[in-house]
Amino acid sequence: MRDDTPDEKRRVPLSRTFDEDAELYDRARPGYPSELFDDLAELAGIGRGCRLLEVGAGTGKATVPLAERGCRITAVELGEAMAAVARRNLAGFGAVEVITSDFESWPLPKEPFDAVVSATAFHWIDPAVRLAKAADALRPGGALAVIATHHVAGGSEEFFVEVQDCYEHFDPATPPGLRLPAADDVDTSDYTDEVADSGRFGPVVSRRYAWDLTYTTVEYLEVLRTYSGHRALPPAAREGLLGCIAALIDTRYGGRVTKRYLTELRVSRRPSRTPQAF
């Protein structure tokens, strides 16, 4: 399955795994390309004084750059530990409030927001709720900005082919011969269709950013330990998998690998006026 489309049967329990080690998540997970925030300003009107709701703030990976741009932010985060780290990271910004709650049951304030932003989190929200509630949270003409991250081919390409042997051995759910897709082959039209089917937003405008990040063996294992699928493995299988990956990096790749990420920004607006019924 694509990285931003979790198995619906496992969506809720997998979404709870991130809070198990919030400090590791904050330390190991990368942020987002700086040009993404420039495009957010252009496409969603996000800037100084903007009243913004963030859904699934995590430890503040996107919240901090948004706060640095002068946004007034209400950040909703399900995990207590994640929210605590976010509050620490955002302590210097008086216009930011971090609320510990699931978005689905959190009562929306009476005053609407200029923008709703969700960074690598919107796919964890109940599909029956997420778009309708995001629209309800926005003022007319307000923008919904969803950021998705995908693992794609590139960087140390041969490593990502070879490492599949480790996954097939220690994780029986791994499809045989699985390969990372090329960035151009990642089809996210299902999100565009979901937005259109909701009837609550205008067309989706997308921007994509492919970028590389180099990890030492220790750093790469740390980021793997933050992924829900890895965390959900039985402990013996998880440690066996990570040991296999570490040995591969150390013996064949000099203790360092480069990973390519594809980050996608998707912006749509709530209509300024409600269509008249005739």
Beta strands, then each sheet from edge to edge (+ up, - down):
strand 1: 51-55
strand 2: 72-77
strand 3: 96-100
strand 4: 113-119
strand 5: 138-152
strand 6: 205-216
strand 7: 256-269
sheet 1: 3+ 2+ 1+ 4+ 5+ 7- 6+
end
